[in-house]
Amino acid sequence: MKNKILVAAALLAFSASVFAKTEVIAHRGYWKQAGSAKNSISSLTNAQTIGVYGSEIDVHITADKVVVVNHDDSIQGHDINTSTYSELKNLKLENGETLPTLAAYLEQAQKKTSVKIIIEIKYKKDAELEKRTALEVVNLVSDLKMEKQVEYISFSMNVCKELVKLSLETPIAYLAYKDFVVSPKELKELGISGLDYHYSLLLQKPEFIEEAKAVGITVNVWTVNDPIIIQKLIDLKVDFITTDEPVKALELSAK
């Protein structure tokens, strides 16, 4: 009986891996809508309406330890890490929204828990600043009891290692383009649960996809907007595609 159960479990896992569809992540939210902007609250609200797996954001920490959502290190000439939140809070995004805090973003996220929030903790030259940022983000997510609704990504291996120590319940993926590429096996050994590589890298090294599946980590690719390339990656059975064209990607992944 025990052997039959093990065989059945193995077949179920194999079936799930074969038939699992590629999921779609909206890059900086679904911002290609009138009245929206990248990394805005409205971009998340838009993403929550179209059926994506997740909505990706970028975060930094202010000098007084407030986590804010913005792609660049600075906004309107203000360096985020050396500015207080009071100095930044009234600055406007392109659509007129004020610079959002991560807390406000997560408050909106809680209104539709089926959509994951993919939090990119930005690379910094200062390793201690990276650690402080990771700690503040994890503490906020923990306080809101959202460990199962968020996932973390970073180009910084220092950040990824810190997240492994701080957050056992939440998926962590390592970002790479052409430099500092780490094999799936090495990522698994470090306790990192996924790779998140530029699509050109995985088209050159498709063996990484199979290697990742073999060791049990996920495969995400960024930022893929060309429908032909989206289809190629779906055919290669990547787990996730991060895109500025989430509606088109959803149509292709549903076929």
Backbone hydrogen bonds, N-H to C=O, Kabsch-Sander energy under -0.5 kcal/mol:
donor,donor_aa,acceptor,acceptor_aa,energy
5,I,1,M,-2.2
6,L,2,K,-2.2
7,V,3,N,-2.5
8,A,4,K,-2.6
9,A,5,I,-2.4
10,A,6,L,-2.2
11,L,7,V,-2.5
12,L,8,A,-2.2
13,A,9,A,-2.3
14,F,10,A,-2.4
15,S,11,L,-2.7
16,A,12,L,-2.4
17,S,13,A,-2.0
18,V,14,F,-2.1
19,F,15,S,-2.3
20,A,16,A,-1.4
23,E,239,D,-3.0
25,I,241,I,-2.9
26,A,54,G,-2.6
27,H,25,I,-0.6
27,H,243,T,-2.9
28,R,26,A,-0.5
29,G,26,A,-1.7
30,Y,43,S,-2.4
31,W,29,G,-1.4
33,Q,31,W,-1.9
36,S,33,Q,-1.9
39,N,28,R,-2.1
40,S,37,A,-1.6
44,L,40,S,-1.2
45,T,41,I,-2.4
46,N,42,S,-2.7
47,A,43,S,-1.7
48,Q,44,L,-2.2
49,T,46,N,-1.5
50,I,47,A,-1.1
51,G,47,A,-0.5
52,V,47,A,-0.8
53,Y,24,V,-2.2
54,G,24,V,-1.4
55,S,116,K,-2.5
56,E,26,A,-2.8
57,I,118,I,-2.7
59,V,120,E,-2.3
60,H,68,V,-2.1
62,T,66,V,-2.3
63,A,80,I,-0.6
63,A,83,S,-3.1
65,K,62,T,-1.8
67,V,65,K,-0.5
68,V,60,H,-2.5
68,V,66,V,-0.5
69,V,100,P,-2.9
70,N,58,D,-1.6
70,N,68,V,-0.7
75,I,78,H,-2.2
78,H,75,I,-1.9
79,D,77,G,-0.6
80,I,73,D,-2.6
80,I,78,H,-0.5
82,T,79,D,-0.5
83,S,79,D,-0.6
83,S,80,I,-1.0
87,E,84,T,-0.7
88,L,84,T,-0.7
88,L,85,Y,-1.2
89,K,85,Y,-2.5
91,L,88,L,-2.3
93,L,97,E,-3.7
96,G,93,L,-1.9
99,L,91,L,-2.2
102,L,67,V,-2.8
105,Y,101,T,-2.0
106,L,102,L,-2.8
107,E,103,A,-1.8
108,Q,104,A,-1.8
109,A,105,Y,-2.0
110,Q,106,L,-1.9
111,K,108,Q,-1.6
112,K,109,A,-1.7
115,V,112,K,-1.5
116,K,53,Y,-2.9
116,K,114,S,-0.6
117,I,149,Q,-2.4
118,I,55,S,-2.2
118,I,116,K,-0.6
119,I,117,I,-0.9
119,I,151,E,-3.1
120,E,57,I,-3.0
120,E,118,I,-0.7
121,I,119,I,-0.7
121,I,153,I,-2.1
122,K,59,V,-1.4
122,K,120,E,-0.7
127,A,125,K,-0.8
130,E,126,D,-1.9
131,K,127,A,-2.0
132,R,128,E,-2.4
133,T,129,L,-2.4
134,A,130,E,-2.6
135,L,131,K,-2.4
136,E,132,R,-2.4
137,V,133,T,-2.5
138,V,134,A,-2.6
139,N,135,L,-2.5
140,L,136,E,-2.1
141,V,137,V,-2.5
142,S,138,V,-2.5
143,D,139,N,-2.7
144,L,140,L,-1.8
145,K,142,S,-1.4
146,M,141,V,-2.6
149,Q,146,M,-1.8
150,V,146,M,-1.2
151,E,117,I,-2.3
152,Y,171,P,-2.7
153,I,119,I,-2.4
154,S,173,A,-1.3
157,M,155,F,-0.6
160,C,156,S,-2.2
161,K,157,M,-2.7
162,E,158,N,-1.9
163,L,159,V,-2.7
164,V,160,C,-2.1
165,K,161,K,-1.4
166,L,162,E,-2.0
167,S,163,L,-3.1
173,A,152,Y,-2.7
174,Y,194,G,-2.1
175,L,154,S,-2.9
176,A,196,D,-1.4
177,Y,179,D,-0.7
187,L,183,S,-2.2
188,K,184,P,-2.4
189,E,185,K,-2.1
190,L,186,E,-1.4
191,G,188,K,-1.4
192,I,187,L,-2.3
193,S,172,I,-1.1
194,G,172,I,-1.3
195,L,218,T,-2.6
196,D,174,Y,-2.9
197,Y,220,N,-1.7
198,H,176,A,-2.0
199,Y,222,W,-2.5
201,L,198,H,-1.1
202,L,198,H,-1.4
203,L,199,Y,-2.0
204,Q,200,S,-1.3
205,K,201,L,-1.9
208,F,205,K,-2.1
209,I,206,P,-1.4
210,E,206,P,-1.0
211,E,207,E,-2.5
212,A,208,F,-2.5
213,K,209,I,-2.1
214,A,210,E,-2.3
215,V,211,E,-1.8
216,G,212,A,-1.0
217,I,212,A,-2.6
218,T,193,S,-2.2
220,N,195,L,-2.6
221,V,240,F,-1.2
222,W,197,Y,-1.3
224,V,242,T,-2.4
225,N,223,T,-0.6
230,I,226,D,-2.7
231,Q,227,P,-2.3
232,K,228,I,-1.9
233,L,229,I,-2.3
234,I,230,I,-2.1
235,D,231,Q,-2.5
236,L,232,K,-1.4
237,K,234,I,-1.5
238,V,233,L,-1.9
239,D,219,V,-1.1
240,F,219,V,-2.2
241,I,23,E,-2.1
242,T,221,V,-3.1
243,T,25,I,-2.5
243,T,241,I,-0.5
249,A,245,E,-2.2
250,L,246,P,-2.4
251,E,247,V,-1.9
252,L,248,K,-2.1
253,S,249,A,-2.6
254,A,250,L,-1.4
255,K,252,L,-1.0
